[in-house]
Amino acid sequence: MGMLFAACAPALAEQQQVAAPPAAMPTSKVSRFSHDFHVNKVGFGCADCHNSLFEQAGGSAKAAGDFTMSSFEKGKYCGTCHDGLTAFAATDQGSCARCHGSGMKPPKKKSR
């Protein structure tokens, strides 16, 4: 885990200097991800995330069935770096639009 934290460390300094990522590639129907931002602005290399946090094949995290906000909160996938200390917290209410775009709406409450 120490090596992984070291890989995320540049993001903390960078997030204070760089605005939210510009256009990003769709990761799923509800979220987006910018390889350009993470590689060219933050300075990560492919091996910083692949194959430790994410498999190389696109969509493999979603296919695993646990690419969820709950997993992020537990420090998996994006939540490894986006924990509120290393980079903005993926699960922080104020961060929704950074990953989901400006059209993000709060989830509907499930009726009991």
HELIX and SHEET records of a PDB file:
HELIX    1   1 GLY A    2  GLN A   15  1                                  14    
HELIX    2   2 HIS A   35  ASP A   36  1                                   2    
HELIX    3   3 PHE A   37  LYS A   41  3                                   5    
HELIX    4   4 CYS A   46  CYS A   49  1                                   4    
HELIX    5   5 SER A   60  ALA A   64  1                                   5    
HELIX    6   6 MET A   69  GLU A   73  1                                   5    
HELIX    7   7 TYR A   77  THR A   80  5                                   4    
HELIX    8   8 GLN A   93  SER A   95  5                                   3    
HELIX    9   9 CYS A   96  HIS A  100  1                                   5    
SHEET    1   A 2 MET A  25  PRO A  26  0                                        
SHEET    2   A 2 ARG A  32  PHE A  33 -1                                        
END                                                                             
